[in-house]
């Protein structure tokens, strides 16, 4: 049994550089896992992404320099959720308790967190020499969590 949140760790996620550093550290920790645990990690990641797929989080606008506010796209929201997860369990849990805590991840730098989606499969492919195969599980696309998008 893997400890997903222990592997993720707690990372400052306040800039693109922070995100890249967190992904580098995570890659090192994932490299220590066997292929079966890499699959389990990917499944837990999908579950965590699904858990914060919620309308109130997706409706937080992106605020650009100069104060311009734009709605999040589906991809932006997915990558903001990745940034939230990279920050660690405490930040993730805080987001579940108060949606306003998610606003810190709805910044342009969060797009660098997209790498979280591919890092375990990349490590797996290097170890095994083939692509990671996963069964069903949780969908990660925005608006997949029906309960999180209910009126």
N, C-alpha and C positions, 0 to 999 in steps of 0.2 A: 504494500500500500504506500503510495507516495503522498507526501504532504505538499500539496499544490502551493499553498501560501508561503511555506518555508522556502520552496524553490524560487518563487517570485521575489521574496524578500521585501524590504521596505526601501523605496528609492525616492530621492527628491525628483520630482517631475515638474520642473518649472521652466524648462527650455528644451530646444531640440537637442542640445548637447547632453542634457541630463537624460533624455530619452535614449539617445545612442549609447551612453555609458551604461544605463540600466540593461539595455539589450545585450551589450557585450558581457556584462557580469552574468546575466541569465544564460547566455550561450555556454559559458564555462560550466555552470551548474548542470545544464542539460547534457553536456558532453559526458558527465559522470554517470548518467542513467543508462540502463539497458534499453533495447528497443521496445520491449513491452511497456516499460514505464514511460517512455516517450509518448506512446499512444495514449496511455492513461492521462498524462499531462495535457495532451491536446484535447482530450475529452473534457477534462476539468476546465480548461480554458473556455471551451465552447459553452459549458454550463454557466460559468461566471459572466461571459458576455451576454448570454440570454437573460440572466438575472437582472441586469441593469438596462435591458432594452425596454425603456419606459417612455411614454409620451412626455411626461413632465421634464425629463432630461433632454429629450430630443428637441423640445421647444425652447430651450435656452439659446439665445442668439449668439453668434460669433461676433465679437466686438473687435474691429480692426483698429489700427493706429488712426488717430483722428476722430475716434468715436463712432465710425460707421458700423451699423449693426446689420448683419445678414443672417438669414435662417441657416441652420445646419442642413447640409445635404445628407443623404443616407450614408455615403462613404465617410463624410466628416464625423458623423455621429458614431459610426463603427470605430473609427480611429481614436476618437475621444474616449470611448469605452475602453479601448486598449490602454490608453494612457492612464486611466483611472486604475485599471488592474495592475499596471506596472508600478504604480505608487505604493501598492501593498494592501493588505487586508484591512488595516485601520481606515484608510481613505475609502476603500470600497464599501465597508460597512457604514461609514459616515454618510456616504452618498445614498445608501439604502434608507437611512434614517431621515435625511434632510436633502432634498434635491438641490438646494442652493449650493451645497458643497461640490456639486459636479461642475459648476461654472468655471472653476480653475482649469478644467481639462478641455473646455470648449474654446481653446485659443489656437491660432494657426500652428504653433509648434507641435500640437498633439498629432498632427499628420505623420510625424516621424515614427509614431508608435505603431504604424501599420506593420512594421517588421515583426511584432509579436505574433501576428497571424501565421507566419511562415517559419519561425525560428526552430520550433521542435521538429517539423517535417524536414527541414534542411539538415539538422543534426542527424536525424534518423537516416536520411538518404546517404550521408557520408559514412555512417556506421555499417549499413546493410547493403548499400549499393542499389537499392530500388526505392520507389516511392512508398510513402506511408499509406496504408489502407485503413480506413476507419469505417465502422458501421454507421448506422443512423445517428442518433443522438440529437443534441440541441442545435437548432438553426441559429446562425449568428447574424443574419441580415437584419437590418432595421425593420421594425414592425413585426417580427416573428413571434414575439412573446405576446400572445393575445391578451393575457391578463394585464400586462403592463401598458397596453394601449386601449383598454376598455374605457368607455366614457365614465 
